[in-house]
Amino acid sequence: MSETILVADHVSRHFGGIQAVHDVSFALKEGEIVALIGPNGAGKTTLVNMMTGVHRASEGRIRFQGEDVTGQRPFQAARRGIARTFQIVQPFPRMSVLENVAAGALFGGARSSVAAAKDVAREQLELMGLAPLADRPASALTLAGRKRLELAKSMAMQPKLLMLDEVNAGLNASEIDGALRIIRQIAERGVTILIIEHLMKVVLSLASRVLVLHHGELIAEGSTAEIVKDKRVIEAYLGAKFARRIAAEGALG
């Protein structure tokens, strides 16, 4: 049985009088792909921010590989093997594609030299299909290219846990299919993945388990088959029409 890699234990986060996340508990196991879904404003990114040290939990504890990391800073999270991508990608535009990824390897992955960092960067660019663009400035990439660059930077940090924040947002169907192939390849390397996603096609295709947030609270957790039948999830997020369609497709399949 897979070992637990991260535990969120009754974590909450408030900003003044606003409760962004309230009393959320869950665990992630090594090597699994878990989707985090919910309406806009549900607290998904805030939850990721707490796990990566951007925000500290107002209450509760976060443990990574058995260690209490509740008060960690982002650079400490990176050095421990926790990486993330951002919904709005912002590469260093004047640096080359290779230099962008090498920066992740050097500072997040703690590589000992620029040369070693570039070696890691080349490997990740090959995985992402960006190797032919290594010497171009990052500003020359398309949106799909910048998304892959974001993935390459995160992977250059050699993460044990990778959190993907709407990595498919803005992509067309063909680009999404390409991104799904890359995410599966990353998972095959043993990296645990938590993916924030609005596209249910992606969730149903990738995730073995789903966490559902609504108004900052975890309202459901289970397999994709269980989640699409959950009345609370249907009412809060999926909608009855989508649930009926999934049920019909399941019956046909």
C-alpha positions as CSV (number, residue, x, y, z in Angstrom):
1,M,0.0,0.0,0.0
2,S,1.3,3.5,-0.9
3,E,2.6,5.6,2.0
4,T,0.9,8.9,2.9
5,I,3.0,11.8,1.7
6,L,0.9,14.8,2.9
7,V,-1.7,15.3,5.5
8,A,-3.9,18.4,6.0
9,D,-5.3,18.2,9.5
10,H,-8.3,20.5,10.2
11,V,-6.7,23.5,8.3
12,S,-8.4,26.9,8.1
13,R,-7.3,30.2,6.7
14,H,-9.0,33.5,7.2
15,F,-8.2,37.0,5.9
16,G,-9.6,39.4,8.3
17,G,-13.3,38.5,8.6
18,I,-13.3,36.4,5.4
19,Q,-13.0,32.6,6.0
20,A,-11.4,31.3,2.8
21,V,-10.8,27.7,4.0
22,H,-12.6,26.2,7.0
23,D,-11.7,23.0,8.8
24,V,-10.4,21.0,5.9
25,S,-8.8,17.6,6.4
26,F,-7.5,15.1,3.8
27,A,-4.4,13.0,3.0
28,L,-2.5,12.4,-0.2
29,K,-0.7,9.1,-0.9
30,E,2.5,8.6,-2.9
31,G,2.1,8.3,-6.6
32,E,-1.6,9.1,-6.9
33,I,-3.3,11.8,-9.0
34,V,-6.0,13.7,-7.0
35,A,-8.2,16.4,-8.4
36,L,-9.3,19.4,-6.4
37,I,-12.5,20.9,-7.8
38,G,-15.1,23.4,-6.8
39,P,-16.7,26.7,-7.9
40,N,-14.7,29.9,-8.3
41,G,-13.9,31.3,-4.9
42,A,-14.3,27.9,-3.2
43,G,-10.8,28.2,-1.6
44,K,-8.8,25.9,-3.9
45,T,-5.9,28.1,-4.5
46,T,-5.8,29.3,-0.9
47,L,-5.5,25.6,0.1
48,V,-2.6,25.1,-2.2
49,N,-1.0,28.3,-1.0
50,M,-1.1,26.9,2.6
51,M,0.6,23.7,1.5
52,T,3.3,25.5,-0.4
53,G,4.1,28.1,2.3
54,V,2.6,31.2,0.5
55,H,0.0,31.5,3.4
56,R,0.2,30.0,6.8
57,A,-2.8,28.1,8.1
58,S,-4.8,30.2,10.6
59,E,-5.7,26.9,12.4
60,G,-4.7,23.3,11.9
61,R,-1.6,21.5,10.8
62,I,0.0,20.3,7.6
63,R,2.5,17.4,7.6
64,F,4.7,16.4,4.7
65,Q,6.4,13.0,4.9
66,G,5.7,13.0,8.6
67,E,7.2,16.4,9.3
68,D,5.1,19.4,10.5
69,V,5.5,22.0,7.7
70,T,2.7,24.3,8.7
71,G,5.0,27.3,9.1
72,Q,7.3,26.7,6.1
73,R,8.2,29.3,3.6
74,P,7.9,28.7,-0.2
75,F,11.6,28.1,-0.6
76,Q,11.6,25.5,2.2
77,A,8.6,23.8,0.5
78,A,10.6,23.6,-2.7
79,R,13.6,22.2,-1.1
80,R,11.5,19.5,0.6
81,G,10.1,18.4,-2.7
82,I,6.8,20.3,-2.9
83,A,6.3,22.2,-6.2
84,R,3.5,24.0,-7.9
85,T,2.4,25.7,-11.1
86,F,0.4,28.9,-11.3
87,Q,-2.9,29.5,-13.2
88,I,-1.4,32.7,-14.6
89,V,2.0,31.8,-16.1
90,Q,4.6,34.5,-15.7
91,P,8.0,33.3,-17.1
92,F,11.1,35.5,-17.1
93,P,10.3,37.0,-20.6
94,R,13.9,38.1,-21.5
95,M,15.5,34.9,-20.4
96,S,15.7,31.9,-22.7
97,V,13.4,28.9,-22.3
98,L,16.4,26.9,-21.0
99,E,17.4,29.6,-18.5
100,N,13.9,29.8,-17.1
101,V,13.9,26.1,-16.4
102,A,17.5,26.2,-15.1
103,A,16.4,28.8,-12.6
104,G,14.0,26.3,-11.1
105,A,16.6,23.7,-10.9
106,L,19.2,26.0,-9.4
107,F,17.1,27.7,-6.7
108,G,14.2,25.3,-6.1
109,G,16.1,22.1,-6.8
110,A,19.2,23.2,-5.1
111,R,21.6,22.3,-7.9
112,S,25.2,23.0,-7.1
113,S,26.1,24.9,-10.3
114,V,24.6,26.6,-13.3
115,A,26.0,23.9,-15.5
116,A,24.3,21.2,-13.4
117,A,21.0,23.2,-13.4
118,K,21.1,23.5,-17.2
119,D,21.6,19.7,-17.6
120,V,18.4,19.2,-15.5
121,A,16.7,21.8,-17.6
122,R,17.5,20.2,-20.9
123,E,16.1,16.9,-19.6
124,Q,12.8,18.5,-18.6
125,L,12.5,20.5,-21.9
126,E,12.9,17.2,-23.7
127,L,10.0,15.7,-21.7
128,M,7.8,18.7,-22.4
129,G,8.6,18.8,-26.1
130,L,10.3,22.2,-25.8
131,A,13.9,21.2,-26.5
132,P,13.9,22.7,-30.0
133,L,12.9,26.1,-28.4
134,A,15.5,26.0,-25.6
135,D,17.4,29.1,-26.9
136,R,14.4,31.2,-27.7
137,P,13.2,33.9,-25.3
138,A,10.3,32.8,-23.1
139,S,8.3,35.7,-24.4
140,A,8.2,34.0,-27.9
141,L,6.2,31.0,-26.6
142,T,2.5,30.5,-27.2
143,L,0.2,30.1,-24.2
144,A,0.5,26.3,-24.6
145,G,4.2,26.6,-24.7
146,R,4.3,28.8,-21.6
147,K,2.1,26.3,-19.8
148,R,4.6,23.5,-20.7
149,L,7.5,25.8,-19.6
150,E,5.7,26.2,-16.2
151,L,5.6,22.4,-15.9
152,A,9.3,22.1,-16.9
153,K,10.3,24.6,-14.2
154,S,8.4,22.8,-11.6
155,M,9.8,19.4,-12.6
156,A,13.3,20.8,-12.6
157,M,12.9,21.2,-8.9
158,Q,12.6,17.4,-8.7
159,P,9.4,17.4,-6.7
160,K,7.8,14.5,-4.8
161,L,4.5,16.3,-4.8
162,L,3.4,18.6,-7.7
163,M,0.4,20.8,-7.5
164,L,-1.1,22.0,-10.8
165,D,-3.3,25.1,-10.7
166,E,-5.6,25.0,-13.8
167,V,-2.7,24.0,-16.0
168,N,-5.2,23.5,-18.9
169,A,-6.9,26.8,-18.7
170,G,-7.1,28.6,-22.1
171,L,-5.9,25.6,-24.1
172,N,-7.7,24.1,-27.1
173,A,-8.7,20.4,-27.2
174,S,-5.5,19.2,-29.0
175,E,-3.3,21.1,-26.5
176,I,-5.3,19.7,-23.6
177,D,-4.7,16.1,-24.9
178,G,-1.0,16.9,-25.1
179,A,-1.0,18.2,-21.6
180,L,-2.8,15.1,-20.3
181,R,0.0,12.9,-21.9
182,I,2.7,14.9,-20.1
183,I,0.9,14.8,-16.7
184,R,0.6,11.0,-17.0
185,Q,4.3,10.8,-17.9
186,I,5.1,12.8,-14.8
187,A,2.9,10.5,-12.6
188,E,4.7,7.5,-14.1
189,R,7.9,8.9,-12.6
190,G,6.4,8.5,-9.1
191,V,5.4,12.1,-8.5
192,T,2.2,12.6,-6.5
193,I,0.0,15.1,-8.3
194,L,-2.8,17.4,-6.9
195,I,-4.5,19.1,-9.8
196,I,-6.9,22.0,-9.5
197,E,-9.2,21.7,-12.5
198,H,-12.5,23.0,-13.9
199,L,-12.6,20.7,-16.9
200,M,-14.4,17.6,-15.9
201,K,-13.0,15.8,-19.0
202,V,-9.6,16.2,-17.4
203,V,-10.7,15.2,-13.9
204,L,-12.4,12.0,-15.2
205,S,-9.5,11.1,-17.4
206,L,-6.7,11.6,-14.9
207,A,-7.8,11.4,-11.3
208,S,-8.2,8.3,-9.1
209,R,-9.7,10.4,-6.4
210,V,-11.5,13.8,-6.1
211,L,-11.7,16.4,-3.4
212,V,-14.6,18.9,-3.7
213,L,-14.4,22.4,-2.0
214,H,-17.4,24.7,-1.6
215,H,-17.4,27.9,0.4
216,G,-14.1,26.9,1.8
217,E,-15.3,23.6,3.1
218,L,-14.6,20.0,1.9
219,I,-18.1,18.8,1.0
220,A,-17.1,15.5,-0.7
221,E,-14.2,13.2,-1.2
222,G,-14.0,9.9,-3.2
223,S,-13.5,8.3,-6.6
224,T,-14.7,10.0,-9.8
225,A,-17.6,7.6,-10.0
226,E,-18.7,8.5,-6.5
227,I,-18.2,12.2,-6.9
228,V,-20.4,12.5,-10.1
229,K,-23.3,10.9,-8.2
230,D,-23.0,12.9,-5.0
231,K,-26.0,15.1,-4.6
232,R,-24.1,17.8,-2.7
233,V,-21.5,18.0,-5.6
234,I,-24.2,18.1,-8.2
235,E,-26.0,20.9,-6.5
236,A,-22.9,23.0,-5.7
237,Y,-20.8,22.4,-8.8
238,L,-21.6,19.9,-11.5
239,G,-25.2,20.6,-12.2
240,A,-28.0,18.0,-12.9
241,K,-27.5,18.1,-16.7
242,F,-23.9,17.1,-16.5
243,A,-24.6,14.4,-13.9
244,R,-27.3,12.9,-16.2
245,R,-25.0,12.9,-19.2
246,I,-22.2,11.1,-17.2
247,A,-24.7,8.6,-15.9
248,A,-25.9,7.9,-19.5
249,E,-22.4,7.5,-20.8
250,G,-21.6,5.1,-18.0
251,A,-24.6,3.1,-18.8
252,L,-23.7,3.0,-22.5
253,G,-20.1,2.1,-21.7
